[in-house]
Amino acid sequence: MTDPSAIRRIVVVGGGLAAARTCTALRRKGYSGDLVLIGSEPHPPYDRPPLSKDVLAGTRDSTELPFDPQALSVRMRTTTTATGLDLATRTVTTTAGTEPFDRLVVATGADPVRLPGDGEQCALRTVDDAVALRRRLVPGARVVLVGASWIGAEVATAALGAGCTVTCLEAGAAPLSAALGTDVGALFTPWWRDVDLRLGTPVASVDRGGVRVADGTVLPADVVVTGIGVRPSTGWLDGSGLVIDGGVHVDEHLRASAPGVVAVGDVAARWSPRFGGRVRVEHWDEAGAAAPVAAQVLLADGTEDAETAGLPVHDPVPYFWSDQFGHKVQYVGRHTATDQAYVDDEAGKLRVRWYSSDGRLTAWLGVDRMRELVPARKEIAAALSPAA
């Protein structure tokens, strides 16, 4: 590792968990130079998972992270959006001028996918989104959800709790079918009993006053919430020369295709030795775990190859959780469509284990089975290790 004092300025673009933890990790590893965080929102870094849970339910208004810019000597540039990157001059262009850098962290996350139409669509990506949506979840409000997804289920839970009338339009044959497959997703259908769940119903557009489904029917709505996925926020990197395809391409050390540049969190499409391919993991656990690796790699000399320099590898087993309809759902691993799912249900506590054709455990899902998570993750890590 090079002397951290030789690096004059590190710029972090993004204002979420990955960005905040990378700043903290850089200071802990001895970096004392200029550290700049550029965030498009007016808020300091905050946690996103509670937005669809505590904030939407009204039990919290803020989810700020334990991040003290003053104590860490981080120059915060909030309400500032990155608009371009020039690798030749080593500068980031923003809505408030340019920012030069010696090292760069790309942590701009992802943006919600929106449907065609001129009607209002609510998303749930920022704390302002959550607070605004909460105000509209009032008794009797006609709420239409597009997508019986993880986020759709959590919004449905909050909307029902607020006394709304909830309809969900899902293009697939079962809830969560895109993530879990139709057979496993169908196991969650009973949870939606208080929702007018319409499966196999693709949406054509969101119009003023309602949602138009593919057959031309218009469903009136007071509130429309779109939860059909996100796309990595890479528009500001167009023309930069970085390799981008479904996210910023990085290696297993989180290094992008230009020296001194790393990418972390939802925006990164990283190479995974464990899975033998490129993955983009949109989960809290991924963003937090990547930060110390990114910091160490940024402070490395960069003149030696990764093996000689002893760079750390970021290749964890993916994990996420969802709180919906009074249950905690946890998933760890990464299954494919060809893996075999084995289901058991003990007193309503569902468990699903996926196995590859050669008998290795590739993924585990549990409902209200918190104690089983760690053993399952260890088993999957061993089964899917690069040496396995």
C-alpha positions in Angstrom: 0.0 0.0 0.0 1.2 3.5 -0.9 1.6 6.2 1.7 -1.9 7.6 2.0 -0.5 11.1 2.4 0.6 11.0 -1.2 -3.0 11.0 -2.4 -4.2 14.6 -2.2 -7.9 14.3 -2.9 -10.5 11.5 -3.0 -13.9 12.3 -4.4 -16.9 10.1 -3.5 -19.9 10.5 -5.8 -23.1 9.3 -4.1 -24.8 9.9 -0.8 -25.9 6.4 0.5 -24.5 3.7 2.7 -21.7 2.6 0.4 -20.5 6.2 0.1 -20.6 7.0 3.8 -18.9 3.8 4.9 -16.2 4.2 2.3 -15.4 7.7 3.7 -15.3 6.2 7.2 -13.1 3.3 6.1 -10.6 5.7 4.3 -10.1 7.7 7.5 -9.7 4.5 9.6 -7.0 3.2 7.1 -5.0 6.4 7.6 -6.0 8.6 4.7 -5.7 12.3 5.8 -6.0 14.2 2.5 -9.0 16.0 1.1 -12.2 13.9 1.1 -15.2 15.2 -0.8 -18.7 13.6 -0.9 -21.0 14.7 -3.7 -24.7 13.9 -3.2 -27.7 14.9 -5.2 -30.1 15.0 -2.2 -30.2 17.7 0.4 -29.8 15.1 3.2 -26.6 13.6 4.7 -26.2 9.9 4.1 -29.1 7.7 5.4 -30.3 4.1 5.5 -32.7 3.1 2.8 -34.2 -0.2 4.1 -36.3 1.5 6.8 -37.9 3.8 4.2 -40.5 1.1 3.2 -40.9 -0.1 6.8 -40.5 2.4 9.7 -40.8 5.7 7.7 -43.8 4.5 5.6 -45.4 3.2 8.8 -44.9 6.5 10.5 -42.7 5.3 13.3 -39.7 7.2 12.1 -39.1 10.4 10.0 -35.3 10.1 9.6 -32.9 7.2 8.9 -29.7 9.1 9.1 -26.6 7.0 9.3 -24.1 7.4 12.2 -21.9 9.5 9.9 -20.3 12.7 11.1 -18.7 14.7 8.2 -17.1 17.2 10.6 -15.4 14.6 12.7 -14.2 12.8 9.6 -13.2 16.0 7.8 -15.4 15.2 4.9 -16.4 18.1 2.7 -20.1 17.6 1.9 -21.6 18.8 -1.3 -25.3 18.1 -0.9 -27.9 19.0 -3.5 -25.2 18.6 -6.1 -25.6 16.2 -9.0 -22.7 14.7 -10.9 -23.2 15.3 -14.6 -20.0 14.1 -16.2 -16.6 12.5 -15.7 -13.3 13.4 -17.5 -10.7 10.8 -16.9 -8.0 12.8 -18.8 -8.2 15.8 -16.5 -9.3 13.7 -13.5 -12.4 15.9 -12.8 -16.0 15.3 -12.0 -18.5 17.8 -13.5 -21.4 18.7 -11.3 -24.4 21.1 -11.3 -22.3 23.3 -9.0 -19.0 23.3 -10.9 -16.1 20.8 -11.2 -14.3 18.7 -8.7 -10.8 17.4 -9.3 -9.6 14.1 -7.9 -6.7 11.7 -7.5 -9.0 8.8 -6.7 -12.7 8.4 -7.4 -15.5 6.3 -5.8 -18.6 5.8 -7.9 -21.5 5.2 -5.6 -24.5 6.7 -7.3 -26.8 3.8 -6.7 -29.8 3.1 -8.9 -32.9 4.8 -10.2 -36.5 3.4 -10.2 -37.9 2.1 -13.4 -40.9 4.1 -14.5 -43.8 3.2 -16.8 -45.0 5.2 -19.8 -47.8 7.7 -19.3 -48.4 11.2 -18.1 -50.0 10.2 -14.8 -48.3 10.6 -11.4 -46.2 7.6 -10.3 -44.8 7.3 -6.8 -41.6 5.5 -6.2 -39.9 4.6 -3.0 -36.2 5.3 -3.3 -35.5 8.4 -1.2 -36.5 9.6 2.3 -38.5 12.4 0.6 -40.3 9.7 -1.5 -41.2 7.8 1.7 -42.5 10.9 3.6 -44.5 12.1 0.6 -46.1 8.7 0.0 -46.9 8.3 3.7 -48.9 11.5 3.7 -51.0 10.1 0.9 -51.8 6.8 2.6 -55.0 7.8 4.2 -58.1 5.8 5.1 -60.1 5.0 2.0 -57.5 6.0 -0.5 -57.4 3.9 -3.6 -53.8 2.7 -3.9 -52.7 0.8 -7.0 -49.4 -1.0 -6.8 -47.6 -2.0 -10.0 -45.6 -5.1 -9.3 -46.0 -7.7 -6.5 -42.3 -7.3 -5.8 -40.4 -7.1 -2.5 -41.0 -3.3 -2.4 -44.6 -3.8 -3.6 -45.3 -6.2 -0.7 -43.8 -3.7 1.9 -45.8 -0.8 0.5 -49.0 -3.0 0.5 -48.4 -3.8 4.2 -48.1 -0.1 5.1 -51.1 0.9 2.9 -53.4 -1.7 4.4 -52.2 -0.6 7.9 -53.3 3.0 7.0 -56.8 1.9 6.0 -56.3 2.2 2.2 -58.0 0.1 -0.4 -55.1 -1.7 -2.2 -55.0 -3.3 -5.7 -51.8 -4.8 -7.0 -51.2 -5.4 -10.8 -48.6 -8.1 -11.4 -47.5 -9.2 -14.9 -46.2 -12.5 -13.6 -48.1 -15.6 -12.6 -47.3 -15.2 -8.8 -46.0 -12.6 -6.4 -42.2 -12.4 -6.4 -42.1 -14.7 -9.4 -39.3 -12.6 -11.0 -37.1 -13.1 -8.0 -38.1 -16.6 -6.8 -39.8 -18.3 -9.7 -43.5 -19.0 -10.1 -43.8 -22.1 -7.9 -42.1 -20.5 -4.9 -43.7 -17.2 -5.4 -47.1 -18.8 -5.4 -46.5 -19.8 -1.8 -46.8 -16.1 -0.8 -50.1 -15.6 -2.6 -52.2 -16.1 0.6 -50.4 -13.2 2.3 -52.1 -10.9 -0.2 -55.6 -11.9 0.8 -56.5 -8.3 1.8 -55.2 -7.0 -1.5 -57.0 -7.1 -4.8 -54.2 -9.0 -6.4 -54.4 -9.3 -10.2 -51.9 -11.7 -11.5 -51.0 -12.0 -15.2 -51.9 -8.4 -15.6 -49.3 -6.3 -17.4 -49.6 -2.5 -17.3 -49.5 -0.4 -20.4 -49.3 3.1 -18.9 -50.0 5.2 -15.9 -52.5 7.9 -17.0 -54.0 10.8 -15.2 -56.4 9.4 -12.7 -55.7 5.7 -13.2 -53.7 2.8 -14.5 -54.2 1.4 -18.0 -53.6 -2.3 -18.3 -52.6 -4.1 -21.5 -56.2 -4.9 -22.5 -57.1 -1.3 -22.4 -59.0 -1.3 -19.1 -58.4 1.7 -16.9 -58.3 1.2 -13.2 -59.0 4.4 -11.2 -56.5 5.3 -8.5 -55.8 8.0 -6.0 -52.2 6.8 -5.6 -50.1 4.8 -8.0 -46.8 3.2 -6.7 -44.5 1.6 -9.3 -42.3 -1.1 -7.9 -40.9 -3.0 -11.0 -37.2 -2.6 -10.4 -34.3 -0.2 -10.7 -31.6 0.7 -13.2 -28.0 1.7 -12.2 -27.5 5.4 -12.2 -24.8 5.7 -14.8 -26.1 8.4 -17.1 -23.5 10.9 -15.8 -20.7 8.6 -16.9 -21.8 8.5 -20.6 -18.7 9.2 -22.7 -16.3 8.9 -19.9 -14.6 5.9 -21.2 -15.5 3.6 -18.3 -16.8 0.2 -19.3 -20.5 0.3 -18.5 -23.0 -2.5 -19.3 -25.8 -3.1 -16.8 -23.7 -1.1 -14.3 -20.1 0.1 -14.0 -17.9 -2.9 -14.7 -15.4 -3.6 -11.9 -13.2 -6.6 -11.0 -13.3 -8.6 -7.8 -11.3 -5.8 -6.2 -14.0 -3.3 -7.2 -11.6 -1.6 -9.6 -13.2 0.0 -12.6 -11.6 0.1 -16.1 -9.6 3.3 -15.3 -6.8 3.6 -12.8 -7.7 5.0 -9.4 -11.5 4.5 -9.9 -13.7 2.1 -7.9 -17.4 1.5 -7.9 -19.5 0.2 -5.0 -23.1 -0.6 -4.3 -26.1 -0.8 -6.7 -24.2 1.0 -9.5 -21.4 -1.7 -9.7 -21.5 -4.7 -11.9 -18.7 -6.7 -10.3 -16.9 -9.8 -11.4 -17.6 -12.6 -9.0 -15.1 -15.6 -8.9 -17.6 -17.3 -6.7 -20.3 -17.3 -9.4 -18.0 -17.3 -12.4 -19.7 -14.2 -13.9 -20.6 -10.6 -13.5 -23.2 -9.7 -10.8 -25.0 -6.6 -9.6 -26.4 -7.0 -6.1 -28.9 -4.3 -5.0 -28.9 -4.9 -1.3 -27.9 -3.1 1.9 -25.5 -5.9 2.9 -23.6 -5.6 -0.4 -23.1 -1.9 -0.1 -21.8 -2.0 3.5 -19.4 -4.9 2.9 -17.9 -3.3 -0.2 -16.8 -0.1 1.6 -13.7 -1.3 3.4 -12.5 -3.2 0.4 -12.9 -0.1 -1.8 -11.0 2.0 0.7 -8.1 -0.4 0.9 -7.9 -0.7 -2.9 -8.0 3.1 -3.4 -5.1 3.5 -1.1 -3.0 0.9 -2.8 -0.1 2.0 -5.0 -1.7 0.8 -8.2 1.6 0.0 -9.9 1.6 -3.7 -9.0 -0.7 -6.4 -10.0 -3.5 -7.3 -7.6 -1.9 -10.5 -6.3 1.5 -8.9 -5.6 -0.2 -5.9 -3.9 -2.3 -8.2 -1.8 -5.5 -6.5 -2.7 -8.7 -7.7 -0.9 -11.4 -9.5 -2.8 -15.0 -8.5 -2.5 -17.1 -11.5 -3.3 -19.6 -12.2 -0.5 -22.7 -14.5 -0.6 -25.6 -12.1 -1.3 -28.1 -11.5 1.5 -31.3 -9.5 1.9 -34.4 -9.3 4.0 -38.0 -8.0 3.7 -40.6 -7.3 6.3 -44.1 -7.8 4.9 -47.5 -8.8 6.0 -46.3 -9.4 9.6 -43.4 -11.7 8.6 -39.7 -11.4 8.2 -38.4 -12.9 4.9 -34.7 -13.6 4.5 -32.8 -14.8 1.5 -29.2 -15.7 1.1 -27.3 -17.0 -1.9 -28.0 -16.8 -5.6 -30.1 -19.5 -7.3 -30.7 -20.0 -11.0 -33.7 -21.2 -13.0 -32.2 -24.7 -13.3 -31.7 -25.2 -9.5 -34.1 -27.4 -7.8 -36.2 -25.9 -5.0 -37.2 -27.9 -1.9 -39.9 -26.5 0.3 -41.0 -27.3 3.8 -43.4 -25.4 6.1 -43.5 -25.9 9.8 -46.3 -24.0 11.6 -46.4 -21.4 8.9 -42.6 -20.8 9.0 -41.7 -21.4 5.4 -38.3 -22.6 4.3 -37.0 -23.0 0.7 -33.6 -24.5 -0.2 -32.3 -24.4 -3.7 -29.7 -27.0 -5.0 -27.7 -27.1 -8.1 -27.6 -30.2 -10.4 -24.5 -31.4 -8.6 -26.1 -31.2 -5.2 -24.7 -27.9 -3.9 -26.8 -25.6 -1.8 -27.0 -22.4 -3.8 -29.7 -20.4 -1.9 -31.9 -20.4 1.2 -35.0 -18.5 2.0 -36.6 -18.5 5.4 -39.8 -16.9 6.8 -39.5 -16.1 10.5 -36.5 -18.4 10.8 -33.8 -15.9 11.9 -31.7 -18.5 13.7 -31.2 -20.6 10.6 -29.7 -17.8 8.5 -26.1 -17.9 9.6 -25.7 -21.7 9.2 -27.3 -21.5 5.8 -25.0 -18.7 4.7 -21.9 -20.6 5.9 -23.1 -23.7 4.0 -23.7 -21.8 0.8 -20.3 -19.9 1.1 -18.5 -23.3 1.4 -20.5 -24.8 -1.5 -20.0 -21.8 -3.8 -16.4 -21.0 -3.0 -14.3 -20.4 -6.1 -12.3 -23.5 -5.1 -15.4 -25.7 -4.8 
